[in-house]
Amino acid sequence: MSTDAKVAIWRSTLLPASETFVRSQANALRRWQPTVVGAVRVSSAIANDSDVMAFPDGAPGRRAFHRLRVTGGSSRLRAVLTDIRPDIVHAHFGGD
């Protein structure tokens, strides 16, 4: 695997302070270029400006995220991932 390989690390809520392990695991990758992607941002000391939010704050973003949770599909999330062009997507928790 080359260092050009990209992984999108998905966590629906980015990133609660209690989940330092998610950030640590992403930062520890040496053979992958990680991009942390989420649906909604929470105020936290471990949040990064480089985190990619798939669903903007506000009513339209909440509705789109709800559709993803209900249907399992989202054109908005698909567009975000198309822009990132990851080789793999790692969903950190099964419920995500």
C-alpha positions, 0 to 999 in steps of 0.5 A: 500500500502506498502512502497515496492510499486514502481512507475516509474515517466516518463518525456520524458525530465529530468528534466528542472529547471522549473519543480521543481514540478515533483521532489517535488512530487516524493520526497514527496511520502511516500507509494511509492518508486519513480524512475524518468525515462526519455528519454533525460537529460537536464542540470538542477539544479534539475537533479539527478544522480539516474534518469534513462535515457532510451535512451542514448545520441548519434544517436542510442538513438535519433533514438530509442526515435524517434521510441517510439514517432512515434510508441508508443512502445520501446523495450529499454524502456520496458527493462528499466521498466523491470529492475525497476519493477514498480507497476505503471508508472505515465506519468507526461504529456499526450504528454509524 
